[in-house]
């Protein structure tokens, strides 16, 4: 089973030993230390909720979500460029472990250039909706979409399954988990074939229609199995034990912060969890509510925003044949399925994007959905001034107003954000497979 750290275990882990942390200081001593550091009791409760990384939420839509063999198989698939249409692009092209599973570009480049920045896949098992627009409701469903996306990997399920079948190691891993692969004899199945999710038609979708419906179903089921293996792999990409986590654990033991969490970072945390109001959208252990917002980011090319964001994403996830309600889900009546069924789209969703997690944030530049800002200082400066912000009249975000931070306060916030970089809890999965 995956190593899952509940809050007490994480605190012990942060201390650097396997034993529970020592007894806490007296309430009086703790109150005195918090006052010295500048935190009210209510504010500190908010900080504690940010540091307590919980167990992974279950994913009953994927019966192999926590299967180690499936994760190992998915690990190989994630780094294999042969699954792409041109044989040169893998999932790791845009989610490189050397860059904390991003690509360092303003917008990602797969088989061609995308319109959005590649977010990290670290800690994505904690997210309710995946990608900037929330177009997927599980890690396995999200893993399937780029494989056949014209811009990202440009592949097709028939060619992908043939690649797996032709590789002795991959085929053996597949069959140990799922049984035999479907027979893809060339006289029955075209070289390339897949349906289009957008309702359009092209050469490959026309070829798909020539395949017997029963074989279509077997091909798609096998394709889904690949996604579930990659979903199991991505669940293992969990990071924690950041300087921030260790700081909170130390304060809970009655200790004053050390060099890893300097006074400037303490001031930044005080602003973040207090007067600056960052916590309203970046709350909880992943420092995100997971909600969708339009914060008026100036478009890179100037003019008005053209990316519909959640407005498009909500319709896509509702129609996705691989969502939690679909025939390939292992839990069609569970919580995830009920959330999809109850999802109602609205024009207010136009231009809204998912609030990202801030864990690992200093390592994942550039920032925002189209890589608008190159540094954390740029991001904090924007929130301080809202200079150049673009808003659409029908859904102004009422939570935002210029923070008017001093340069010292902006620097303090940046210094705090730099303490949110942790380390992978399973290092072997945070590197290419051997």
LINUR-V634283 format. One record per residue. N is the residue number from 0. RES is the residue in three letters. PHI is phi in whole degrees, 0 to 359 (999 if undefined). OMEGA is omega in radians with two decimals (NA if undefined). D_CENTER is the distance of its C-alpha to the mean C-alpha in Angstrom with 1 decimal. Layout:
[[N RES PHI OMEGA D_CENTER] [N RES PHI OMEGA D_CENTER]]
This chain:
[[0 UNK 999 3.12 21.3] [1 UNK 294 3.08 18.1] [2 UNK 288 -3.10 18.9] [3 UNK 243 -3.07 17.6] [4 UNK 258 2.99 18.6] [5 UNK 284 -3.04 19.9] [6 UNK 304 3.14 20.8] [7 UNK 298 3.14 24.3] [8 UNK 295 3.14 23.2] [9 UNK 296 3.13 20.7] [10 UNK 297 3.10 23.6] [11 UNK 297 3.13 25.9] [12 UNK 299 -3.11 23.5] [13 UNK 293 3.13 23.2] [14 UNK 291 3.12 27.0] [15 UNK 102 3.09 27.2] [16 UNK 217 -3.11 29.1] [17 UNK 269 -3.11 28.8] [18 UNK 268 3.06 30.9] [19 UNK 300 3.13 30.0] [20 UNK 297 -3.14 30.4] [21 UNK 296 -3.10 34.0] [22 UNK 302 -3.08 35.4] [23 UNK 283 3.10 34.3] [24 UNK 291 3.09 36.8] [25 UNK 296 3.10 39.0] [26 UNK 305 -3.13 37.8] [27 UNK 293 -3.13 40.2] [28 UNK 293 3.13 39.0] [29 UNK 295 3.12 35.3] [30 UNK 298 3.14 36.2] [31 UNK 294 -3.14 38.2] [32 UNK 293 3.13 35.3] [33 UNK 297 3.11 32.9] [34 UNK 295 3.11 35.5] [35 UNK 298 -3.13 36.1] [36 UNK 279 3.07 32.5] [37 UNK 99 -3.09 32.5] [38 UNK 252 3.00 30.4] [39 UNK 284 3.11 31.8] [40 UNK 303 3.12 31.3] [41 UNK 295 3.12 29.1] [42 UNK 295 -3.13 27.0] [43 UNK 292 3.06 26.7] [44 UNK 299 3.09 25.5] [45 UNK 295 3.12 22.6] [46 UNK 296 3.13 21.9] [47 UNK 301 -3.13 22.2] [48 UNK 294 3.11 19.6] [49 UNK 281 -3.06 17.1] [50 UNK 265 -3.04 18.2] [51 UNK 272 3.14 18.4] [52 UNK 286 -3.05 15.3] [53 UNK 273 2.98 16.2] [54 UNK 301 3.06 16.3] [55 UNK 297 3.03 13.4] [56 UNK 292 -3.13 13.9] [57 UNK 291 3.00 15.7] [58 UNK 232 -3.12 14.9] [59 UNK 291 3.07 18.4] [60 UNK 288 3.13 17.7] [61 UNK 234 -3.06 17.3] [62 UNK 294 3.13 20.4] [63 UNK 254 -3.04 19.3] [64 UNK 304 -3.08 15.9] [65 UNK 245 3.10 17.5] [66 UNK 272 -3.08 20.1] [67 UNK 296 3.12 20.3] [68 UNK 297 3.10 22.2] [69 UNK 295 3.12 19.6] [70 UNK 297 3.12 16.9] [71 UNK 294 3.06 19.4] [72 UNK 297 3.11 20.1] [73 UNK 299 3.09 16.5] [74 UNK 301 3.12 16.4] [75 UNK 294 -3.13 19.4] [76 UNK 297 -3.09 18.1] [77 UNK 301 -3.06 14.9] [78 UNK 258 -3.02 17.4] [79 UNK 263 -3.12 20.2] [80 UNK 288 -3.13 21.1] [81 UNK 292 3.12 23.8] [82 UNK 281 -3.13 21.4] [83 UNK 270 -3.12 21.4] [84 UNK 294 -3.12 24.3] [85 UNK 258 3.10 25.7] [86 UNK 73 -3.07 25.0] [87 UNK 237 -3.03 23.4] [88 UNK 239 3.04 19.7] [89 UNK 243 3.03 17.2] [90 UNK 302 -3.10 13.4] [91 UNK 288 3.05 13.9] [92 UNK 299 3.12 15.8] [93 UNK 264 -3.12 12.8] [94 UNK 231 -3.02 10.6] [95 UNK 274 3.13 13.6] [96 UNK 300 3.10 13.7] [97 UNK 292 3.13 16.5] [98 UNK 241 -3.11 14.3] [99 UNK 55 3.08 11.5] [100 UNK 62 2.90 9.8] [101 UNK 235 3.10 10.4] [102 UNK 237 3.10 13.9] [103 UNK 73 -3.13 15.5] [104 UNK 265 3.06 16.7] [105 UNK 297 2.99 17.0] [106 UNK 232 -3.04 15.9] [107 UNK 286 3.09 15.0] [108 UNK 232 3.04 18.0] [109 UNK 257 3.02 18.1] [110 UNK 288 2.95 21.5] [111 UNK 208 -3.03 21.8] [112 UNK 280 3.09 20.3] [113 UNK 274 3.08 17.4] [114 UNK 253 -3.07 17.5] [115 UNK 231 3.06 14.0] [116 UNK 286 3.12 12.2] [117 UNK 275 3.11 9.7] [118 UNK 285 3.08 6.5] [119 UNK 294 3.03 5.7] [120 UNK 260 3.03 4.3] [121 UNK 295 3.07 6.1] [122 UNK 66 -3.11 6.1] [123 UNK 289 3.08 3.5] [124 UNK 296 3.12 7.2] [125 UNK 273 -3.04 7.9] [126 UNK 273 3.09 6.5] [127 UNK 281 3.11 9.4] [128 UNK 239 -3.06 8.6] [129 UNK 251 -3.11 6.1] [130 UNK 74 -3.07 6.6] [131 UNK 300 -3.08 8.8] [132 UNK 255 3.09 11.5] [133 UNK 69 -3.06 10.2] [134 UNK 281 3.11 12.2] [135 UNK 230 -3.09 10.9] [136 UNK 247 3.06 11.4] [137 UNK 205 3.12 10.5] [138 UNK 296 -3.11 8.8] [139 UNK 289 3.10 12.3] [140 UNK 293 3.13 13.0] [141 UNK 295 -3.10 10.1] [142 UNK 294 -3.09 11.4] [143 UNK 284 -3.00 14.8] [144 UNK 299 -3.13 14.6] [145 UNK 296 -3.08 14.3] [146 UNK 301 -3.10 17.1] [147 UNK 250 3.12 19.6] [148 UNK 288 -3.06 18.4] [149 UNK 299 -3.07 21.3] [150 UNK 266 -3.00 19.5] [151 UNK 278 -3.11 16.7] [152 UNK 247 2.97 18.5] [153 UNK 62 -3.13 21.5] [154 UNK 263 3.07 22.4] [155 UNK 213 -2.98 23.9] [156 UNK 297 3.13 23.9] [157 UNK 293 -3.14 27.5] [158 UNK 296 3.13 27.4] [159 UNK 297 3.14 24.2] [160 UNK 293 3.06 26.0] [161 UNK 296 3.10 29.1] [162 UNK 298 3.12 27.3] [163 UNK 296 -3.11 26.2] [164 UNK 296 -3.08 29.7] [165 UNK 280 -3.12 31.4] [166 UNK 259 -3.06 29.7] [167 UNK 303 -3.12 31.5] [168 UNK 290 -3.12 28.7] [169 UNK 295 -3.12 25.9] [170 UNK 294 3.11 28.4] [171 UNK 295 3.11 29.5] [172 UNK 296 3.13 26.1] [173 UNK 301 -3.01 25.4] [174 UNK 291 3.07 28.8] [175 UNK 291 -3.14 28.7] [176 UNK 264 -2.92 25.7] [177 UNK 238 -3.05 26.5] [178 UNK 92 -3.03 30.1] [179 UNK 297 2.99 31.7] [180 UNK 287 3.09 30.0] [181 UNK 293 3.11 31.6] [182 UNK 285 -3.07 34.6] [183 UNK 239 3.13 34.0] [184 UNK 302 -3.03 37.6] [185 UNK 294 3.13 38.0] [186 UNK 279 3.13 40.9] [187 UNK 246 -3.03 38.6] [188 UNK 229 3.10 35.3] [189 UNK 298 -3.14 34.8] [190 UNK 298 3.13 33.2] [191 UNK 230 3.12 30.2] [192 UNK 195 3.03 29.3] [193 UNK 190 3.03 26.5] [194 UNK 283 3.04 26.4] [195 UNK 265 3.14 24.8] [196 UNK 280 -3.07 22.3] [197 UNK 273 3.13 23.6] [198 UNK 84 3.14 27.1] [199 UNK 280 3.13 28.5] [200 UNK 227 3.02 30.7] [201 UNK 205 -3.06 31.1] [202 UNK 300 -3.09 32.8] [203 UNK 287 3.10 30.1] [204 UNK 288 3.04 29.9] [205 UNK 296 3.10 33.7] [206 UNK 296 3.12 33.8] [207 UNK 301 -3.09 31.5] [208 UNK 291 3.11 34.1] [209 UNK 276 -3.11 36.8] [210 UNK 274 3.10 35.2] [211 UNK 304 -3.09 36.7] [212 UNK 305 3.12 34.5] [213 UNK 295 3.10 34.6] [214 UNK 288 3.02 33.4] [215 UNK 307 -3.10 30.7] [216 UNK 296 3.13 29.4] [217 UNK 291 3.09 29.6] [218 UNK 298 -3.12 27.7] [219 UNK 295 3.11 24.9] [220 UNK 298 3.11 24.7] [221 UNK 293 3.09 24.6] [222 UNK 299 3.10 21.8] [223 UNK 299 3.12 19.8] [224 UNK 301 3.08 20.6] [225 UNK 297 3.11 18.9] [226 UNK 297 -3.14 15.6] [227 UNK 291 3.05 16.1] [228 UNK 293 3.11 16.7] [229 UNK 292 3.05 13.6] [230 UNK 296 3.09 11.6] [231 UNK 298 3.08 13.8] [232 UNK 296 -3.06 13.1] [233 UNK 293 3.03 9.3] [234 UNK 295 -3.13 10.2] [235 UNK 276 -3.11 12.3] [236 UNK 270 -3.11 9.9] [237 UNK 243 3.10 10.5] [238 UNK 239 3.11 12.0] [239 UNK 197 3.12 14.6] [240 UNK 58 3.05 18.3] [241 UNK 282 3.05 17.8] [242 UNK 308 3.08 21.1] [243 UNK 300 3.12 20.2] [244 UNK 299 -3.12 19.9] [245 UNK 291 3.09 23.2] [246 UNK 298 -3.12 24.8] [247 UNK 297 3.11 24.2] [248 UNK 299 -3.14 25.6] [249 UNK 295 3.12 28.6] [250 UNK 298 3.10 29.4] [251 UNK 297 3.07 29.4] [252 UNK 273 3.14 31.9] [253 UNK 89 -3.09 34.0] [254 UNK 261 3.06 33.3] [255 UNK 278 -3.06 33.0] [256 UNK 295 3.12 30.2] [257 UNK 259 -3.06 30.8] [258 UNK 295 -3.11 30.2] [259 UNK 290 3.12 26.5] [260 UNK 223 -3.02 26.1] [261 UNK 289 -3.10 28.9] [262 UNK 302 3.13 30.6] [263 UNK 296 3.09 28.7] [264 UNK 292 3.08 25.3] [265 UNK 299 3.09 27.0] [266 UNK 298 3.11 28.1] [267 UNK 296 3.09 24.7] [268 UNK 296 3.09 23.3] [269 UNK 299 3.09 26.3] [270 UNK 294 -3.08 25.6] [271 UNK 301 -3.06 21.9] [272 UNK 269 -3.09 22.7] [273 UNK 229 -2.93 26.0] [274 UNK 298 -3.12 27.7] [275 UNK 287 3.04 25.0] [276 UNK 74 -3.13 23.0] [277 UNK 301 -3.08 19.5] [278 UNK 297 -3.11 18.9] [279 UNK 297 3.10 19.4] [280 UNK 250 -3.10 15.9] [281 UNK 247 -3.08 14.3] [282 UNK 250 3.03 15.6] [283 UNK 78 -2.99 15.1] [284 UNK 294 3.07 13.7] [285 UNK 263 -3.12 10.2] [286 UNK 54 3.01 12.3] [287 UNK 201 2.99 11.0] [288 UNK 277 -3.09 12.8] [289 UNK 77 -3.12 10.1] [290 UNK 280 -3.12 13.2] [291 UNK 253 -3.09 13.9] [292 UNK 220 2.92 16.4] [293 UNK 252 -3.10 18.6] [294 UNK 259 3.00 19.5] [295 UNK 74 -3.14 21.8] [296 UNK 301 3.10 20.3] [297 UNK 298 3.11 23.2] [298 UNK 301 -3.12 22.6] [299 UNK 300 -3.08 22.9] [300 UNK 274 -3.09 25.8] [301 UNK 84 3.13 27.5] [302 UNK 81 -3.11 28.7] [303 UNK 271 3.11 26.8] [304 UNK 298 3.10 23.2] [305 UNK 243 3.13 23.1] [306 UNK 278 -3.06 19.5] [307 UNK 285 3.05 19.6] [308 UNK 60 -3.06 15.9] [309 UNK 299 3.14 15.5] [310 UNK 300 3.06 19.1] [311 UNK 283 -3.07 18.4] [312 UNK 300 -3.13 15.1] [313 UNK 297 3.11 16.9] [314 UNK 292 -3.12 19.7] [315 UNK 294 -3.10 17.6] [316 UNK 293 3.10 15.9] [317 UNK 294 -3.08 19.3] [318 UNK 270 -3.05 21.0] [319 UNK 297 3.11 18.6] [320 UNK 294 -3.13 20.9] [321 UNK 255 3.11 18.1] [322 UNK 284 -3.02 16.9] [323 UNK 294 3.14 17.7] [324 UNK 271 -2.98 21.2] [325 UNK 282 -3.06 22.1] [326 UNK 293 -3.12 24.5] [327 UNK 267 3.09 22.0] [328 UNK 285 3.09 20.2] [329 UNK 269 -3.14 21.7] [330 UNK 205 -2.99 21.7] [331 UNK 282 3.14 22.8] [332 UNK 241 -3.07 24.2] [333 UNK 278 -3.07 21.7] [334 UNK 299 -3.11 19.6] [335 UNK 298 3.14 16.7] [336 UNK 295 3.13 19.6] [337 UNK 295 3.12 21.4] [338 UNK 294 3.11 18.6] [339 UNK 295 -3.12 18.4] [340 UNK 297 -3.09 22.2] [341 UNK 271 -3.09 22.6] [342 UNK 291 3.13 20.2] [343 UNK 243 3.13 22.5] [344 UNK 276 -3.10 21.9] [345 UNK 205 3.05 23.8] [346 UNK 303 3.12 24.8] [347 UNK 296 3.13 23.4] [348 UNK 283 -3.12 19.9] [349 UNK 300 3.08 21.0] [350 UNK 79 3.10 19.1] [351 UNK 268 -3.13 16.5] [352 UNK 226 -3.08 12.9] [353 UNK 293 3.08 10.0] [354 UNK 292 -3.07 10.4] [355 UNK 283 2.97 7.7] [356 UNK 293 3.09 7.7] [357 UNK 259 3.03 10.7] [358 UNK 293 -3.08 10.6] [359 UNK 70 -2.93 11.4] [360 UNK 294 -3.08 12.1] [361 UNK 287 -3.12 15.5] [362 UNK 259 -2.96 14.4] [363 UNK 239 3.06 12.0] [364 UNK 294 -0.02 14.6] [365 UNK 280 -2.92 15.4] [366 UNK 243 -3.12 13.9] [367 UNK 81 -2.92 13.4] [368 UNK 295 3.05 12.7] [369 UNK 237 3.03 15.7] [370 UNK 62 -3.02 15.8] [371 UNK 297 -3.04 18.7] [372 UNK 246 -3.06 19.0] [373 UNK 273 -3.09 19.6] [374 UNK 213 3.06 19.7] [375 UNK 297 3.10 18.8] [376 UNK 299 3.10 22.5] [377 UNK 296 -3.13 22.2] [378 UNK 296 -3.11 19.5] [379 UNK 296 3.11 21.6] [380 UNK 297 3.11 24.7] [381 UNK 298 3.13 23.4] [382 UNK 296 3.14 22.7] [383 UNK 289 -3.04 26.1] [384 UNK 247 -2.97 28.0] [385 UNK 55 -3.14 25.9] [386 UNK 296 3.12 28.1] [387 UNK 79 -3.10 27.7] [388 UNK 299 3.13 25.4] [389 UNK 244 3.12 25.7] [390 UNK 235 3.04 25.8] [391 UNK 266 -2.96 26.8] [392 UNK 303 -2.98 29.7] [393 UNK 277 3.09 28.7] [394 UNK 210 3.06 25.6] [395 UNK 300 3.06 26.0] [396 UNK 280 -3.08 23.5] [397 UNK 280 -3.07 25.9] [398 UNK 285 -3.04 23.7] [399 UNK 262 2.94 23.9] [400 UNK 208 -3.13 27.0] [401 UNK 304 -3.12 27.8] [402 UNK 278 -3.14 27.6] [403 UNK 52 -3.13 30.5] [404 UNK 280 3.01 29.4] [405 UNK 289 3.10 31.8] [406 UNK 299 3.13 31.0] [407 UNK 293 3.12 31.1] [408 UNK 292 3.09 28.7] [409 UNK 298 3.12 26.2] [410 UNK 296 3.13 26.6] [411 UNK 293 3.10 26.2] [412 UNK 297 3.11 22.8] [413 UNK 299 -3.13 21.6] [414 UNK 296 3.06 23.1] [415 UNK 296 -3.11 21.3] [416 UNK 301 3.12 17.8] [417 UNK 291 3.13 18.8] [418 UNK 273 -3.11 19.3] [419 UNK 267 3.13 15.6] [420 UNK 275 -3.11 15.1] [421 UNK 254 3.11 15.5] [422 UNK 217 -3.13 15.9] [423 UNK 294 3.13 14.5] [424 UNK 283 3.05 16.2] [425 UNK 232 -3.02 17.0] [426 UNK 303 -3.10 17.9] [427 UNK 295 3.11 19.1] [428 UNK 275 -3.13 15.8] [429 UNK 267 3.12 14.5] [430 UNK 217 3.07 17.2] [431 UNK 303 3.12 18.7] [432 UNK 292 3.11 20.7] [433 UNK 285 NA 24.4]]
